[in-house]
Amino acid sequence: MYKTLRSALFQLDPERAHHLVLDALGHWPNLGKLAVRPWTPDKILHTTVLGMTLPHPIGLAAGLDKDAVAVPGLFHCGFSSIEVGTVTPVPQPGNELPRLFRLKADEALINRMGFNNKGSRACANRLANLKHRAGYVGVNIGKNKVTPNERAGDDYERALRDVIATADYVTINLSSPNTPGLRDLQSARTIQSLLDRLAPYLTEHRKPVFVKLSPDLNDAALTHIVEALLESSLVGQLGIIATNTTISRVGLKSAEKKESGGLSGRPLRARSTQVIRLVRQAAQGRLPIIGCGGIFTGDDAYEKIRAGADLLQIYTAFIYEGPTVVRDIARELAERLRQDGFSTIAEAVGADV
């Protein structure tokens, strides 16, 4: 059914199709139930990370539901967690259109959205009005485009104050390629300073916090950042998301590869897994990892688990494969774990490191 629907959606401009589906799920959340038959995750997939107990590890990455308008409907598609955002303290329109592109031959997307959102306070109000959450809701926060880097901490603090009470966890986005200068904040010293500034709020509310890293950082820089994070007072409620989108265009076949912006989907799989493995080694298991990038199948998911990911996030696969992809990945992942003799998913985390 989704393949038929996708054929129609793929005739539309990508951003128009995006809003059409999101608005539909927002107005009629039960559409998710219609799209995915009820299923029960295999017990082997149950896991607990930073105090969050989940029936399976597959969550939705930030960027799909920026303003938390379709959270119940997305949970009906089977996700165990949903990350909304990126939200900034002041609403902003984002970059000029067009800014979202399908690379069908590569099963990938390129976006240069530019943190288009209605603001962190509006997001917090929507989450506060949710009557029921079927899983954990994270909020991804960033700085406004017009805010200079030397004042970025003000934006992150303000956004955090807005969402901290209604978020189950928070992600600090320093790695989007679509806000000029944002990636310059990915130095170990800058991240350490920012976490020190945000620590009182996070500690008071006892909320997990993740730092989202770029796959385009070299290995030495990644290692340096991880070493700095291990010195944070937040260790024990601090984790890493590996990774954000990439500006690399190596090996792409689609004509849309010429577009600027962040690339997601299958081409990102190998590099994101490399980063997961490197972070796992550098952190020696002390920083939980959410693996993100190119996960389309249970084998893709299993690869990232064995490389060191505790949890997983998908986005582009949801666009190409539809809502049943969550269930399909979960079932295939459970089969792989049992085939290799694991009794829990936690036993497999980092098995190849």
Buried (B, 14 or more C-beta within 10 A) or exposed (E): EBEEEBEEBEEEBBBEBBBBBBEBBBEEBEBBBEBBEEEEBBEBBBBEBBEBEBBBBBBBBBBBBBBBBBBBBBBBBBBBBBBBBBBBBBBBEBBEEEBBBBBEEBBBBBBBBBBBBBBBBBBBBBBEEBEEBBBBBBBBBBBBBEBEEEEBBBBBBBBBBBBBEBBBBBBBBBBBBBBEEBBEBBBBEBBBBBBEBBBEBBBEEEBBBBBBBBBBBEEEBBBBBBEBBBEBEBEEBBBBBBBBBBBEBEEBEBEBBEBEBBBBBBBBBBBBBBBBBBBBBBBEEBBBBBBBBBBBBBEBBBBBBBBBBBBBBBBBBBBBBBBBBBBBBBBBBBBBBEEEEBEEBBBBBBEEB
